């Protein structure tokens, strides 16, 4: 009788241990977060045992955040835009800075040593855009990505497409991370204009005027109008592209004959 009870207890304990990883939600069980405010989604993920590992800004205002759940040994990536969750997808352990123990480590070491392991653990799935790089291409992609991210010179001495791809992704993330900067230094304050992308032209022009801009030149090409806006106080010369009654594009062009 005692033997049967001991066996039952042991079986229950082992079953509980096996079931523990199920507590962590896979992306397929997190579809309810789609469309939710990003802040609410973050709170929900933390309540489920996830920890934020890293977040990366991309082009178009998208942000990719990687979340790791230790109990379930799984990684998910949350894509959001304008403070709203767009998608939740499963990611690799490497995307969250983890790997599958000695097997993965041994395989990588056998191919190219610890340097490759560092590369595999550092770049993210959204950077690769679904491309699968082998042990030769991976370090080239990583080198290109770091050169682009840290504004290094383009140095594709191996003429490798993976380096070129990595460099473009690094530049993309650097520009997204510095979208607030306007490429200016010193102590002079700058006036914001990037938040007017897509605004109705009439209201946008009024906002630019309130922020210290005045139109110094304008011209048309087909159905598109271009307005040159100058802010004397901040020394900003902004070109506004207007199409279909909306601000299609705004950018600081630095110099223009009428910006003075």
C-alpha positions in Angstrom: 0.0 0.0 0.0 2.8 2.4 1.0 4.5 1.5 -2.3 1.4 2.4 -4.3 1.1 5.8 -2.5 4.7 6.6 -3.0 4.4 5.8 -6.7 1.3 7.9 -7.1 3.0 10.9 -5.4 6.1 10.5 -7.6 3.9 10.3 -10.7 2.0 13.5 -9.7 5.2 15.3 -9.1 6.7 14.3 -12.4 3.5 15.3 -14.2 3.6 18.7 -12.6 7.2 19.2 -13.7 6.4 18.3 -17.3 3.4 20.6 -17.3 5.2 23.7 -16.0 6.4 25.0 -19.4 2.8 25.1 -20.6 2.3 28.0 -18.2 4.3 30.1 -20.6 2.1 31.3 -23.5 3.2 30.8 -27.1 2.4 33.4 -29.7 -0.6 31.5 -30.9 -2.1 31.9 -27.4 -1.4 35.7 -27.3 -3.4 36.8 -30.4 -5.7 38.6 -28.0 -3.0 41.2 -27.6 -3.3 42.3 -31.3 -4.8 45.7 -31.5 -4.3 46.4 -27.8 -2.4 49.5 -26.5 1.3 48.5 -26.2 1.5 49.5 -22.5 -1.4 47.2 -21.7 0.2 44.4 -23.7 3.5 44.8 -21.8 1.6 44.6 -18.4 -0.2 41.4 -19.6 3.1 39.8 -20.8 4.7 40.5 -17.4 1.8 39.0 -15.6 2.3 35.8 -17.7 6.0 35.6 -16.6 7.6 37.3 -19.6 10.6 39.6 -19.3 11.4 42.3 -21.8 14.8 41.6 -23.4 15.2 44.3 -26.0 13.3 46.7 -28.2 14.3 47.9 -31.7 12.9 50.7 -33.8 12.6 50.1 -37.5 11.4 52.1 -40.5 7.9 53.3 -40.7 7.6 53.8 -37.0 7.5 50.1 -36.1 9.0 48.8 -32.9 9.9 45.1 -32.4 10.1 44.1 -28.7 11.5 40.7 -27.6 10.1 38.9 -24.6 11.5 35.8 -22.8 9.7 33.4 -20.5 12.1 31.5 -18.3 9.5 28.9 -17.2 8.4 28.0 -20.7 11.8 28.5 -22.3 10.3 30.5 -25.1 10.7 33.8 -26.8 8.1 36.0 -28.6 8.4 39.2 -30.6 5.8 41.9 -30.3 5.5 44.3 -33.2 3.8 47.6 -32.5 3.3 51.0 -34.2 2.0 54.3 -32.8 1.6 52.6 -29.4 -0.6 49.8 -30.6 0.2 46.1 -31.0 0.2 44.9 -34.6 1.3 41.3 -34.3 2.8 38.8 -31.8 5.0 36.0 -33.2 7.2 33.3 -31.9 10.9 34.1 -32.1 14.0 31.9 -31.6 15.8 31.5 -28.3 18.8 33.3 -29.8 16.6 36.4 -30.4 16.2 36.6 -26.6 19.9 35.9 -25.9 19.5 32.2 -25.1 20.4 29.0 -26.8 19.5 25.3 -26.5 22.3 24.2 -24.2 25.4 22.3 -25.2 24.1 21.0 -28.5 23.8 24.4 -30.1 27.0 25.6 -28.5 28.9 22.6 -29.7 27.6 22.8 -33.2 28.5 26.4 -33.5 31.9 25.9 -32.0 32.6 23.1 -34.4 31.9 25.3 -37.3 33.6 28.6 -36.4 34.2 29.0 -32.7 32.9 31.3 -30.0 33.0 34.4 -32.3 30.1 33.0 -34.4 28.2 32.2 -31.3 28.3 35.8 -30.3 27.0 36.8 -33.7 24.2 34.3 -33.6 23.0 35.6 -30.2 23.2 39.3 -31.0 21.2 39.9 -34.2 17.4 39.6 -34.3 14.9 37.8 -36.6 13.3 41.1 -37.8 16.7 42.3 -38.9 17.2 39.3 -41.2 13.7 39.6 -42.7 13.4 35.9 -42.9 16.7 35.3 -44.6 18.6 32.2 -43.3 22.3 32.8 -43.3 24.9 30.0 -42.9 28.0 30.0 -40.8 29.9 32.1 -43.4 27.2 34.7 -44.1 26.2 35.2 -40.4 29.3 37.0 -39.3 29.2 39.1 -42.5 25.6 40.2 -41.8 26.5 40.9 -38.2 29.6 43.0 -39.2 27.6 45.0 -41.7 24.8 45.5 -39.2 27.2 46.9 -36.6 28.9 49.1 -39.2 25.6 50.6 -40.2 24.2 50.9 -36.7 27.3 52.8 -35.4 27.8 54.9 -38.5 30.9 53.1 -39.6 32.2 53.3 -43.2 30.7 50.8 -45.6 33.5 48.2 -45.8 32.3 45.1 -47.8 35.8 43.8 -48.5 34.5 40.2 -49.1 31.8 41.5 -51.5 29.2 39.6 -49.6 25.5 40.3 -50.0 24.9 39.4 -46.3 27.2 42.3 -45.3 25.3 44.7 -47.6 22.0 43.5 -46.1 23.3 43.9 -42.6 24.6 47.4 -43.2 21.3 48.6 -44.6 19.4 47.2 -41.6 21.9 48.8 -39.2 21.5 52.2 -40.9 17.7 51.8 -40.8 17.7 51.2 -37.1 20.2 54.0 -36.4 18.0 56.5 -38.3 14.9 55.3 -36.5 16.5 55.6 -33.1 17.7 59.1 -33.9 14.5 60.3 -35.6 14.2 63.0 -32.9 17.7 64.4 -33.5 17.5 66.4 -36.8 21.3 65.9 -37.2 22.1 69.0 -35.2 24.4 69.7 -32.3 25.2 72.5 -29.9 22.7 74.4 -27.7 20.2 75.7 -30.2 16.7 74.3 -29.7 15.0 72.8 -32.8 11.4 73.0 -33.7 9.5 69.7 -34.3 7.9 68.9 -37.6 8.1 65.1 -38.1 4.9 64.6 -36.2 3.0 66.4 -39.0 3.5 63.6 -41.5 0.1 62.8 -43.1 -1.6 65.9 -41.6 -4.1 67.9 -43.6 -2.2 70.6 -45.5 -4.2 73.6 -44.1 -3.9 72.6 -40.5 -0.3 71.6 -40.9 0.7 74.9 -42.3 -0.9 76.7 -39.4 1.0 74.4 -37.0 4.3 75.1 -38.7 3.6 78.8 -38.5 2.9 78.6 -34.7 6.3 76.8 -34.3 8.2 79.6 -36.0 8.3 78.5 -39.6 7.4 80.7 -42.6 7.1 79.8 -46.2 9.9 81.3 -48.3 9.4 79.4 -51.5 7.0 77.0 -53.2 6.6 75.2 -56.5 4.6 72.5 -58.1 5.3 69.4 -60.2 2.2 67.7 -61.6 -0.3 67.2 -58.8 2.4 67.6 -56.1 3.3 70.9 -54.4 6.5 71.6 -52.6 6.8 74.2 -49.8 10.1 75.5 -48.4 9.7 76.5 -44.8 12.3 78.5 -42.9 12.7 78.9 -39.1 15.0 81.8 -38.4 15.3 81.1 -34.7 16.3 77.4 -35.1 18.0 77.8 -38.5 15.9 74.9 -39.9 15.1 74.7 -43.6 12.3 72.2 -44.2 10.9 71.0 -47.5 7.2 70.0 -47.3 5.8 67.7 -50.0 2.0 68.1 -50.4 -0.2 65.7 -52.3 -4.0 65.1 -52.2 -4.4 67.9 -49.6 -2.0 66.2 -47.1 1.6 66.5 -46.0 3.2 63.6 -47.8 6.7 64.2 -46.6 8.7 66.6 -44.5 12.5 66.8 -44.3 15.2 69.2 -43.2 17.1 69.9 -46.4 19.7 72.0 -44.6 20.1 74.7 -47.3 18.1 76.6 -49.8 18.7 80.0 -51.5 15.6 81.4 -49.7 16.5 79.9 -46.3 18.4 82.9 -44.8 
